[in-house]
Amino acid sequence: MAQLALFPLFFYYMIQHFEHIQRTLLNLVPQNYQESCRYYLRRFNTVLSAFIRGQLIDCLVLAVIYSFGLWISGVKFGFLIGLLAGFLTIIPYVGAWVGAIGAILLSLVYQAEFAQYLGIAITFAIAQSVEGFIIQPLVIGNKVGLAPLTTILLVIAGGNIGGFVGLLIAIPLGGMAQIVILDLLTYYRKSRVYRGT
């Protein structure tokens, strides 16, 4: 869990020092290939920027859903729990778990009625559905340049292969891979092999 909490910090420093990292990597590349590397680094930077913007939208939307839902359900400090859960959404599943556990524990402490627990369950079910079926494929995937179905498949594959880390990097890596694959297809279609000449 401690390692997962470092991911936002890692991305922050990556953004801050991206230019320096880029120059360092380019200095290791033979001069004949440096222009091509600059081209791909620029494209990859665009993908990463779009992904981060999408993640921030994800956090904001879920913070609103969690806060409103927990407040309507009557959870003590529900609005604050919702904001925290939304902010922590940047780490896969952590926001939902922290928010749900916090809301349930406070409901137990204040001896809430069954309706309040039902409200908590409905709030998190709605939030997870919105994230999984709308925000991830239609907002984040679209910003990165991926089709909704491709985004969903990438998230599933990333989670199965790499767990939390896989979930976090599946979409940006997929966006970068798509750039390379499309360029290779373009090169192939211009080649003599494809044209049969």
C-alpha positions as CSV (number, residue, x, y, z in Angstrom):
1,M,0.0,0.0,0.0
2,A,2.9,2.4,0.8
3,Q,4.4,1.8,-2.6
4,L,1.0,2.5,-4.3
5,A,0.8,5.8,-2.5
6,L,4.1,6.9,-4.1
7,F,2.6,6.7,-7.7
8,P,1.1,10.2,-7.7
9,L,4.5,11.5,-6.4
10,F,6.3,9.5,-9.0
11,F,4.2,11.0,-11.8
12,Y,4.6,14.5,-10.4
13,Y,8.4,14.3,-10.5
14,M,8.2,12.6,-14.0
15,I,6.3,15.7,-15.3
16,Q,8.7,18.1,-13.5
17,H,11.8,16.5,-14.9
18,F,10.5,15.2,-18.2
19,E,12.7,17.6,-20.3
20,H,15.8,16.6,-18.4
21,I,15.0,12.9,-18.7
22,Q,14.3,13.4,-22.4
23,R,17.7,15.1,-23.1
24,T,19.5,12.5,-21.1
25,L,18.0,9.6,-23.1
26,L,18.6,11.4,-26.4
27,N,22.3,11.8,-25.6
28,L,22.5,8.0,-25.4
29,V,21.0,7.5,-28.9
30,P,23.2,7.5,-32.1
31,Q,22.8,10.8,-33.9
32,N,21.3,9.2,-37.0
33,Y,18.3,8.2,-34.9
34,Q,17.9,11.2,-32.7
35,E,15.3,13.0,-34.8
36,S,13.1,9.9,-34.9
37,C,13.5,9.6,-31.1
38,R,12.5,13.2,-30.7
39,Y,9.4,12.6,-32.8
40,Y,8.3,9.7,-30.7
41,L,9.1,11.4,-27.4
42,R,6.9,14.3,-28.4
43,R,4.1,11.9,-29.3
44,F,4.5,9.9,-26.1
45,N,4.5,13.1,-24.1
46,T,1.2,14.1,-25.6
47,V,-0.3,10.7,-24.7
48,L,1.0,11.0,-21.1
49,S,-0.4,14.5,-20.7
50,A,-3.8,13.4,-22.1
51,F,-3.8,10.5,-19.7
52,I,-3.0,12.6,-16.7
53,R,-5.8,15.1,-17.6
54,G,-8.2,12.2,-18.0
55,Q,-7.2,10.8,-14.6
56,L,-7.8,14.3,-13.0
57,I,-11.3,14.3,-14.6
58,D,-11.9,10.8,-13.2
59,C,-10.9,12.0,-9.7
60,L,-13.1,15.0,-9.9
61,V,-16.2,13.2,-11.1
62,L,-15.9,10.4,-8.6
63,A,-15.3,12.9,-5.8
64,V,-18.6,14.5,-6.7
65,I,-20.5,11.2,-6.8
66,Y,-19.0,9.9,-3.6
67,S,-19.5,13.2,-1.7
68,F,-23.1,13.7,-2.9
69,G,-24.0,10.0,-2.4
70,L,-22.6,9.7,1.1
71,W,-24.1,13.1,2.1
72,I,-27.5,12.0,0.8
73,S,-27.1,8.7,2.7
74,G,-26.6,10.5,5.9
75,V,-23.1,9.4,6.6
76,K,-21.3,11.5,9.2
77,F,-18.4,13.4,7.5
78,G,-19.7,11.8,4.3
79,F,-18.8,14.9,2.2
80,L,-15.1,14.8,3.4
81,I,-14.9,11.0,3.0
82,G,-16.2,11.4,-0.6
83,L,-13.6,14.0,-1.4
84,L,-10.8,11.8,0.0
85,A,-12.0,8.8,-1.9
86,G,-12.2,10.8,-5.1
87,F,-8.7,12.2,-4.7
88,L,-7.3,8.6,-4.0
89,T,-9.0,7.3,-7.2
90,I,-5.7,8.2,-8.9
91,I,-4.4,4.9,-7.4
92,P,-6.6,2.1,-8.8
93,Y,-9.2,0.7,-6.3
94,V,-7.6,2.6,-3.3
95,G,-10.1,5.4,-3.4
96,A,-13.1,3.1,-3.5
97,W,-11.8,0.9,-0.7
98,V,-10.8,3.8,1.6
99,G,-14.1,5.6,1.0
100,A,-16.3,2.5,1.5
101,I,-14.4,1.3,4.6
102,G,-14.4,4.8,6.1
103,A,-18.1,5.3,5.5
104,I,-19.0,1.9,6.9
105,L,-16.9,2.3,10.0
106,L,-18.4,5.7,10.8
107,S,-21.9,4.3,10.2
108,L,-21.1,1.6,12.7
109,V,-19.8,4.1,15.3
110,Y,-22.9,6.2,15.0
111,Q,-25.2,3.1,14.9
112,A,-26.8,4.0,11.6
113,E,-30.0,2.4,10.2
114,F,-29.9,-0.2,7.4
115,A,-31.0,2.5,4.9
116,Q,-27.6,4.3,5.4
117,Y,-25.6,1.1,4.5
118,L,-27.8,0.6,1.5
119,G,-27.1,4.2,0.4
120,I,-23.3,3.6,0.8
121,A,-23.6,0.4,-1.4
122,I,-25.6,2.2,-4.0
123,T,-23.2,5.2,-4.1
124,F,-20.1,3.1,-4.6
125,A,-21.9,0.8,-7.2
126,I,-22.9,3.9,-9.2
127,A,-19.4,5.4,-8.9
128,Q,-17.7,2.2,-10.0
129,S,-20.1,1.8,-12.9
130,V,-19.6,5.3,-14.1
131,E,-15.8,4.9,-13.9
132,G,-15.7,1.5,-15.6
133,F,-18.2,2.1,-18.4
134,I,-18.0,5.9,-19.0
135,I,-14.9,7.6,-17.7
136,Q,-12.3,5.0,-18.5
137,P,-13.3,4.1,-22.0
138,L,-15.0,7.3,-23.2
139,V,-13.0,10.1,-21.4
140,I,-9.6,8.8,-20.6
141,G,-9.3,6.4,-23.5
142,N,-10.6,9.1,-25.9
143,K,-8.1,11.6,-24.7
144,V,-5.3,9.2,-25.2
145,G,-6.7,8.3,-28.7
146,L,-7.9,4.8,-27.9
147,A,-11.3,3.3,-28.9
148,P,-13.6,2.5,-26.0
149,L,-13.4,-1.3,-26.5
150,T,-9.6,-1.2,-26.8
151,T,-9.4,0.8,-23.5
152,I,-11.6,-1.7,-21.7
153,L,-9.5,-4.6,-23.0
154,L,-6.3,-2.9,-22.0
155,V,-7.5,-2.2,-18.5
156,I,-8.6,-5.9,-18.1
157,A,-5.3,-7.2,-19.5
158,G,-3.2,-4.7,-17.4
159,G,-5.0,-5.7,-14.2
160,N,-4.6,-9.5,-14.9
161,I,-0.9,-9.2,-15.9
162,G,0.4,-6.4,-13.6
163,G,-2.1,-6.0,-10.8
164,F,-2.3,-2.4,-9.5
165,V,0.7,-1.3,-11.6
166,G,-0.8,-2.9,-14.7
167,L,-4.1,-1.0,-14.2
168,L,-2.2,2.2,-13.8
169,I,0.0,2.0,-16.9
170,A,-2.2,0.0,-19.2
171,I,-3.9,2.9,-21.0
172,P,-0.8,5.2,-21.5
173,L,1.3,2.2,-22.7
174,G,-1.5,1.2,-25.0
175,G,-1.7,4.7,-26.4
176,M,2.1,4.7,-27.0
177,A,2.0,1.3,-28.6
178,Q,-0.8,2.4,-30.9
179,I,1.4,5.3,-32.2
180,V,4.2,2.9,-33.1
181,I,1.9,0.3,-34.6
182,L,0.1,2.9,-36.8
183,D,3.4,4.3,-38.0
184,L,4.6,0.7,-38.8
185,L,1.3,0.1,-40.7
186,T,1.8,3.3,-42.7
187,Y,5.4,2.4,-43.5
188,Y,4.3,-1.1,-44.6
189,R,1.5,0.3,-46.9
190,K,4.1,2.5,-48.6
191,S,6.6,-0.4,-49.0
192,R,7.2,-2.3,-52.2
193,V,6.0,-5.5,-50.5
194,Y,2.5,-4.1,-49.9
195,R,2.3,-2.4,-53.3
196,G,3.7,-5.4,-55.1
197,T,6.3,-3.4,-57.1
